[in-house]
Amino acid sequence: MKHGKKYAEALKAFDRTMLYDAQEACAVVKKTALAKFDETIEVHVRTGCDGRHADQQVRGAVVLPNGTGKSVRVLVFAKSAKADEAREAGADYVGDMDLVEKIQKENWFEFDVVVATPDMMGVVGRLGRILGPKGLMPNPKAGTVTMNVGQAVKEIKAGKIEYRLDKSNIIHVPIGKASFDDVKLYENLKTLMEQLLRVRPSTVKGQYIKSVTLAATMGPGVRVNTLKF
């Protein structure tokens, strides 16, 4: 893969062979964000899990103390009082069959997270083939299938992120923006890593966290020393 001048320039900002302490890595990765927009800082955690086994799946959600820096659009499938609760909490879109049809017929995706009450999952299930591949299907483990829709919406708006293994057993999540100060980025990273350690599957043998890398949207990866985790 060919990279541009800014990527090459970003590589000069740090030593690619070095494992940086988490706090230092947060400062270093900011220096690699040279694009004209406020780049997202992502963390990529390579695990020792085997996601082919149900008892080694890692999936859930955590509220980052300093948010992600991104404005998140929340769609809620709910009826009656629960629909009102979602609206009061700040949901961007609330509905039931009307939204299902809008997604099916208009290929509408003006939202980032989907929340649903349990009684709506029969309806939402019709969108499984559409929402599933995009990672938008509500899930109880992520707290997006719940009767407490108001709290769910508030937490998502405040910086709640979902994490899950991909097919390579790696977890990719945003932890902030390049404009964040080092401390806020570190606090978010620390919160995420503490959560991942809490949910370590008991059946994973050997090393659970194999590597942690921080990267800006357009920048190279900065390797983090995992021993502290």
C-alpha positions as CSV (number, residue, x, y, z in Angstrom):
1,M,0.0,0.0,0.0
2,K,1.4,3.4,-1.1
3,H,1.3,6.2,1.4
4,G,1.5,10.0,0.9
5,K,4.0,12.6,2.1
6,K,2.1,13.3,5.3
7,Y,2.2,9.7,6.3
8,A,5.9,9.6,5.6
9,E,6.3,12.8,7.7
10,A,4.2,11.2,10.5
11,L,6.6,8.2,10.6
12,K,9.4,10.6,11.6
13,A,7.6,11.7,14.7
14,F,8.3,8.4,16.6
15,D,10.3,5.2,16.6
16,R,8.2,2.4,15.1
17,T,10.2,-0.3,16.7
18,M,9.6,1.0,20.2
19,L,6.9,0.0,22.7
20,Y,5.6,3.2,24.3
21,D,4.2,3.6,27.8
22,A,0.4,4.2,27.4
23,Q,0.6,7.8,28.5
24,E,3.5,8.6,26.2
25,A,1.8,6.7,23.3
26,C,-1.2,9.0,23.6
27,A,1.1,12.0,23.2
28,V,3.0,10.5,20.3
29,V,-0.1,9.5,18.3
30,K,-1.3,13.1,18.4
31,K,1.9,14.1,16.6
32,T,1.1,11.7,13.8
33,A,-2.3,13.3,13.0
34,L,-1.2,15.7,10.2
35,A,-4.4,15.8,8.2
36,K,-6.4,19.0,7.8
37,F,-9.4,17.6,9.7
38,D,-9.6,16.6,13.4
39,E,-8.6,12.9,13.0
40,T,-10.1,10.2,15.2
41,I,-7.7,8.3,17.4
42,E,-8.4,4.6,17.4
43,V,-7.1,1.7,19.5
44,H,-6.5,-1.7,18.0
45,V,-6.3,-4.5,20.5
46,R,-5.0,-7.9,19.2
47,T,-6.3,-10.6,21.5
48,G,-5.4,-14.3,22.2
49,C,-9.1,-15.2,21.9
50,D,-10.5,-17.5,19.3
51,G,-13.8,-15.9,18.3
52,R,-15.0,-19.1,16.6
53,H,-15.8,-20.4,20.0
54,A,-18.8,-18.9,21.7
55,D,-17.2,-18.9,25.1
56,Q,-14.3,-16.8,23.8
57,Q,-16.4,-14.0,22.3
58,V,-15.6,-10.6,23.7
59,R,-18.4,-8.1,23.2
60,G,-19.9,-5.3,25.2
61,A,-19.9,-1.6,25.8
62,V,-18.2,0.9,28.0
63,V,-18.7,4.6,28.7
64,L,-15.5,6.6,28.0
65,P,-15.0,9.3,30.7
66,N,-14.2,12.0,28.1
67,G,-16.5,10.8,25.2
68,T,-15.2,10.2,21.7
69,G,-15.4,13.7,20.4
70,K,-18.0,12.6,17.8
71,S,-21.6,13.6,17.7
72,V,-23.5,10.3,17.7
73,R,-27.0,10.0,16.0
74,V,-29.2,7.5,17.9
75,L,-32.2,5.7,16.4
76,V,-34.6,4.1,18.9
77,F,-37.2,1.5,18.1
78,A,-39.9,1.9,20.8
79,K,-43.6,2.5,21.4
80,S,-45.8,4.7,23.6
81,A,-44.2,5.7,26.9
82,K,-40.8,4.2,26.0
83,A,-40.8,6.2,22.7
84,D,-41.5,9.4,24.7
85,E,-38.7,8.5,27.2
86,A,-36.3,8.1,24.3
87,R,-37.2,11.5,22.8
88,E,-36.8,13.2,26.2
89,A,-33.3,11.6,26.6
90,G,-32.2,13.1,23.2
91,A,-32.7,10.3,20.7
92,D,-32.4,11.6,17.1
93,Y,-35.0,9.3,15.6
94,V,-37.8,7.3,17.4
95,G,-40.4,5.0,15.8
96,D,-41.3,1.4,15.0
97,M,-42.6,0.0,11.6
98,D,-42.3,3.4,10.0
99,L,-38.5,3.4,10.5
100,V,-38.2,-0.3,9.5
101,E,-39.9,0.6,6.1
102,K,-37.8,3.7,5.7
103,I,-34.6,1.7,6.1
104,Q,-35.9,-1.1,3.8
105,K,-37.3,1.0,1.0
106,E,-35.2,4.1,1.1
107,N,-31.8,2.6,2.1
108,W,-31.8,5.2,4.9
109,F,-28.9,5.2,7.3
110,E,-28.7,8.6,8.9
111,F,-27.8,7.1,12.3
112,D,-24.8,5.7,14.1
113,V,-26.3,3.5,16.9
114,V,-29.6,1.6,17.1
115,V,-31.4,1.0,20.4
116,A,-34.6,-1.1,20.8
117,T,-36.9,-2.2,23.6
118,P,-37.1,-6.1,23.9
119,D,-40.7,-6.1,22.6
120,M,-39.6,-4.4,19.4
121,M,-36.9,-7.0,18.5
122,G,-39.4,-9.1,16.5
123,V,-39.9,-6.1,14.2
124,V,-36.2,-5.0,14.2
125,G,-35.2,-8.6,13.4
126,R,-36.5,-8.0,9.9
127,L,-33.6,-5.7,9.4
128,G,-31.0,-8.3,10.5
129,R,-29.5,-8.8,7.0
130,I,-29.3,-5.0,6.6
131,L,-28.1,-3.8,10.0
132,G,-26.0,-6.9,10.9
133,P,-23.2,-6.5,8.3
134,K,-23.0,-2.8,9.3
135,G,-22.6,-3.6,13.0
136,L,-25.8,-1.7,13.8
137,M,-28.0,-4.5,15.1
138,P,-29.1,-3.9,18.7
139,N,-27.6,-6.4,21.1
140,P,-28.3,-7.0,24.8
141,K,-24.6,-7.4,25.6
142,A,-23.9,-3.9,24.2
143,G,-26.9,-2.6,26.2
144,T,-28.7,-1.6,23.1
145,V,-31.7,-4.0,23.7
146,T,-33.2,-2.6,26.9
147,M,-36.3,-1.3,28.5
148,N,-34.3,1.6,30.0
149,V,-34.0,3.4,26.7
150,G,-33.6,6.8,28.3
151,Q,-30.5,5.8,30.1
152,A,-29.1,4.0,27.1
153,V,-29.5,7.1,24.9
154,K,-27.9,9.3,27.5
155,E,-24.9,7.0,27.9
156,I,-24.4,6.7,24.1
157,K,-24.6,10.5,23.7
158,A,-22.1,10.8,26.6
159,G,-19.5,8.6,25.0
160,K,-20.5,5.0,25.3
161,I,-18.8,2.8,22.7
162,E,-19.3,-0.8,21.7
163,Y,-16.4,-3.2,21.4
164,R,-16.3,-6.6,19.8
165,L,-13.9,-9.1,18.2
166,D,-13.5,-8.9,14.4
167,K,-12.8,-12.1,12.3
168,S,-9.1,-11.7,13.2
169,N,-9.8,-11.5,16.9
170,I,-8.9,-7.9,17.0
171,I,-10.9,-5.1,18.7
172,H,-11.0,-1.7,17.0
173,V,-12.6,1.2,18.8
174,P,-12.3,5.1,18.8
175,I,-11.0,6.6,22.0
176,G,-11.1,10.3,21.0
177,K,-9.9,13.0,18.6
178,A,-6.5,14.3,17.8
179,S,-7.7,17.6,19.4
180,F,-8.1,15.9,22.8
181,D,-5.3,16.6,25.3
182,D,-3.0,13.7,26.2
183,V,-4.6,13.2,29.6
184,K,-8.1,12.8,28.2
185,L,-6.9,10.3,25.6
186,Y,-5.1,8.3,28.2
187,E,-8.1,8.3,30.6
188,N,-10.2,6.9,27.8
189,L,-7.6,4.3,26.8
190,K,-7.2,3.2,30.4
191,T,-11.0,2.9,30.9
192,L,-11.3,0.7,27.8
193,M,-8.4,-1.5,28.7
194,E,-9.6,-2.0,32.3
195,Q,-13.0,-3.0,30.9
196,L,-11.5,-5.5,28.4
197,L,-9.5,-7.1,31.2
198,R,-12.6,-7.4,33.3
199,V,-14.4,-9.4,30.5
200,R,-11.5,-11.7,29.7
201,P,-13.1,-15.1,28.9
202,S,-12.0,-17.7,31.4
203,T,-11.4,-20.2,28.6
204,V,-8.6,-18.1,27.0
205,K,-5.3,-19.8,27.5
206,G,-2.0,-18.0,27.4
207,Q,-1.6,-14.3,26.6
208,Y,-5.0,-12.5,26.4
209,I,-3.8,-9.0,25.3
210,K,-1.2,-9.7,22.6
211,S,-0.7,-6.1,21.3
212,V,-2.2,-2.7,21.6
213,T,-1.7,-0.1,18.8
214,L,-2.9,3.5,18.7
215,A,-3.4,5.2,15.3
216,A,-4.9,8.4,13.9
217,T,-7.3,8.1,11.0
218,M,-4.6,8.8,8.4
219,G,-1.5,8.0,10.4
220,P,0.7,5.0,11.2
221,G,0.3,2.8,14.3
222,V,2.1,3.6,17.5
223,R,2.7,0.4,19.6
224,V,1.8,0.4,23.3
225,N,3.6,-1.5,26.0
226,T,1.0,-4.1,27.2
227,L,2.8,-5.1,30.3
228,K,1.1,-2.3,32.3
229,F,-2.3,-3.9,31.3
